[in-house]
């Protein structure tokens, strides 16, 4: 229990190793360079934290426990103390700025996802006064399949990364932000239908921009700005028109351009990889085989026969 008048410790996940002081062991996996979100995977023994506050909204999700069913413990959110069930997949929501402490009675693996409050304000600006966006605290005693899937996707991306990583992270964080706005805010947004969809001129502008910048790192925010839409609405409307997410479309464009260059240029496979936005030849080979069914070298050989 914190002594009266003693300042509450703050955790800012934008800072390096921000959570190290509050848990016994450093995180076993951390994201790096993700704007507006930060992911950590923890493998911890039994422990109890001191009282603290987060400068970002924090979601926690149980991944694997030493016991067969759950990892019991308690949590205090804004002065309210509860015992938690903590089955695998249960999710806690700790809004920025509220007092928080917790204890774990068994060793456990859990993940933490910190979200910049600015992301919710930016995503929800079309539907609700940004000053009215307030997350509702939630104890780790219930599940949310959508959030579980987002955690799993962030974990995989933090582990492996790869081509289009920033665009995929942008898509995930935008989808998560709208889910939180819909289901865990004190003021629910009135969602616009955008019945007219994405116009053909706007779609052409976006696809032309993508094809002209395949060699660059393309982000969802950047492309949505071309369409003059919020990232959430652009993601939904683009998929309606193209049948693919922006991430999938960009990957397909990169593979198509690689095929063209393999057939009509004297560039090496490594040079083509750089020309179409892959980090190296192995990245191109991996995705080329996944989509085309053969490696770039096999593709070249088949065309020369």
N, C-alpha and C positions, 0 to 999 in steps of 0.2 A: 504494500500500500504506500502510495506517495505521501510524503509529509506535507502538511498544509503550507502553502506558499512556495514549495519547491517547483521550479519550472519543469514542464513536461518535455521530455526528449522528442525531437522531431526526426523523421526519416524522410529523406528526399531521394527517391530512386533515380533521379537524374545525376546524382553524384556517384562516384566510383565506390564500390563495396559498401553501399549505404546500409545494408541490413546486417552486416557482419557483427556489429556490437550487440544485437538483440537476440541472436540465436547462438547455440554452442559451436556450430561448425559453419564454415562458408558454404554457399550454394554450390551444388555439384555441376550446375549448368546455368549459364546466364546468356541473355541476348546481348547484342552489341550494335549500337548505332541505329536503333529503331526509333524514329521520331514519335513522340507522344505515348509510347507504350514501352514497358520493360518487363521481361519475363525472367523468372528464376525457378529452378527446380531444386528442392531441398531434400536431403536425407538426414534426419535429425534423431538423436536419442530423446529420452524424456527431458522436458525442460519447461520453464515458466519464464515469461518475458516481464520486463519492467513496463510500467505504464508509458505509453508513447502516443504520438499522433503522426499521421502520414500527410505529406504535402500533396500527394496524388491519391486518387481513388484506388483502392486495392481490392482485388478479388483473390480468394484463396480456394484451392480445390484439392481434395484428397486424391492421391494417386495409388499408393500401395502401403499396406500396413503389415506389421509383424504378426498381428492377430488375424484370424480368419474373417472376421466380420467388420470390426470398426476399431477406431482408436479414440477412446473416450478422453474427455478433457473439458475444460471450461473456458469461457471467453467473456470479457466485459466490453460492451460497446456503449459508449456515451453514458457510462455509469450503471448500465443494466447488466447484471451477471447471470449467465445461464450455463448449465451443463449442455454439452453438444453430443449428438449421436455420431457424427463423422464417419459415415460409411464411405467407401471408395466412390468418388464422384460427387459427394456433397460439396456445396459451394457456400462460402461466406463472402459477404460484401461489407467492406469497411470504408465508408466515405471519407474523403479528405477532411481533416480538421477536427475529427471527433476523437475523444480519448479511447484508447484501446490497450488491452493486455490479454494474454491467453496462456494456458498451460496445456501440456500434452502428457498424458499418463502412460503412454507407450511410445516406443520408437515408431517413426512414420516417415513416409515419403509424401510430400505435398508440393504443389506449385503455387507460385504467387505471380499475379499479373497486375502491374501498376499502370494506371491510366491517367494521363494529364487531363484535369477538368476542362481545359480548353478544347479538347477533342469533342466532348459532349456538347459544349456550347456551340462550336462550329458546326457540328453535324445537325444539331437541333434548331439552328437559327431560323430556318424557314417556317417552323411550326410553333415555337414557344419563345417567350421572352427569356433570353439566356440567363438573366438574373434569377429566374424562377426554377432553373434546373437544379434539383437537389436529389441525390441518391438516398434511398431508404436502406438503413443498416439491416443486414441479414445474418443470422447465426448459421453455422455450418451444420445444419440438421435437415436439409432438403436438397434435392437434385434439380439441375436444369440441364437437359441434354444438349441444348444449343451451346451453352457456355462450356460444358465438358468437351464438346467437339472443337471449339475454338482453342481451348487449352491444349488439346492434343495436337492441333495443327501448329500452334506456336511452338510447342516442344519440338516437333519434327523440324520446323524451320530453324530453330536455334541450334539444333544438332547438325543439320546437313546444309542448310542454305541452298545456293544454286542459282541458276539463271532466273531472272525475274523476281528475286527475293524481295526487293523493296516493294514491288507492285503487289505481290501476294500478301505481304504484311499490311500494306495499305488497305487492301480489300478486306482482310480479316478484322482489322481494327475498326473500319467503318461499319461493317456488319455487326460487330459487337456493340459499338456505340449506339446504333439504332435499336438493338435489342434491349439494352439497358434503359434507353429513353422510353421505350414502349412498356416495359414491365417492372422497372425498379425505381421510378422517379415519382416524387410527390405530385408533380404536375405532368399529366400525360399529354404528349403532343398530338395535335390534330394533323394527321398525315395527309399530304396532298397526293392526289391520284396521278397528276401529270398525264391527263387523258390523251393529249395530242402526241405523246411519245417523243422520240428523238427524230427531228426532221431530217429529210434526206440531205439538204445542204450542210447541216451540222454534222451528220454522220460522215459525209464526204470530207469535211474539214478535219475531223478527228482522225479518220483512217489515213488521209494524206500526211498528216503530221506524224503519225506512228511510223509509216513507211519511210519517211524522210529522216527519222531519228532512231532507227533500229540499232545503230551502233552505240547509242547512249543508254544510260540507266533511265528507264521511263517509270514514273510514279503515277498512281491513281489521281492524286491531287493535281498533278501537272496536266494530265489529259482532261480531267473534269473541268479545269479552268478554260481549256480551249473550247469546250462545249458550253461554258458559262452556266454550269450546274454544280450543285453540291456533289461531293464524291459518292454519297449514298444513292442519290437519284440517277446520276450518270451510270453507276454500276448496274442498276436495275434496268434502265432504259436501253443501255447498250446491249445487254444480254437479250432483251426482247427483240431488238432489231437483228442482231447477228447470230443469235443462238449460242454464243460463247461469251464468257467473261472477258474483260479487257486483257487479263493475264493470259488466258488461253489464246485469244486472237493474236496477241503480240508474239507468242511462242510460235504459232502457226506461220505468221508472216516471216519470222526469222528463218524457219525451216524452208519455206518456199524460196526465199531469196538465196539461201545456201544452195539449194538444188539448182537454181538458175546459174549461180556463179560456178558451181562444179561443172556444169555443162558448157558454159560459154566464156570461161576465163581461164587464164593460165596460173591463177593464184593457188598457193598451197592450201591444204585443208586448215592449217593453223592460221593462215592469213584470212581465209574466209570466215573462220570462227570469230576473229576480231572484227571483221567488216560487218557482221550481222548481229553483234552484241553479245556473243558468248564469251565467258571469261578465258577460256582456253580450248584447245582442240578436244580434250576429253569431254568437256561439257557439251560441245556440239555433237560429238559422237554419241553420247548417252541419249540425248533428246532426239537426235536424228533417227537412231535405231528404234526408239520407242514409237515415233510417229510414222516413219516411212517403212520400217520393218527391216531395214538393212543399214549397215554403217555407211558413212560417206565414201569410204574406199570401195566397198562393195557396189555402191550406187554408180561410181565412176566406171568400175570394171564392167558392169552390166551394160552401160551405154557405149562402151568401146568395142563390144563384141558384134 
